[in-house]
């Protein structure tokens, strides 16, 4: 079985698990994420605007003492860029329906909160299949240290995420059940 086929099958299982977990609610996950982020105050943070059944990190983003950006898809096959965000800023619909700030400075993050479909005990994540976060993390890590923080429901853990040479590991995962380090 090819890696792409294995990823597609794993994605189906992870989406189903996430849907069930989402219906139960994310509990105190955003507060745990905010607590985890507290020692990183002053560092540029990239969060995201939750879509569909993703965990919602906006409580932690709003609590961050420092600049916060959200991802903007520039185009297929390109790394993400991050536009400065603050609570209440004007938002517009971007690519794939993601909400992005209508205007603002570009941010080069040092800490990236990463949405995902699934993850495993090694710290690998399964995304939507576009390679945006893997490409972005690789580019950022080539320039400076970057902390990649997955944010997901514990039920999204898979026995093993199929990987290829382009997949970037997470350093940490925050779920409603707690914080796990992979480094």
Secondary structure, DSSP 8 states (H G I E B T S, - for coil): --HHHHHHHHHHHHHHHHHHHHHH--TTHHHHHHHHHGGGTTS-EEE----TTS---HHHHHH-SS-EEEEE--STTS--EEEE--TT--EEE-GGG-EEESS--EE--SEEEE--SEE-TTSBEE-SSS-HHHHHHHHHHHHS--EEEEE--GGGB-S-----TT--B-SEEEETTEEEE--
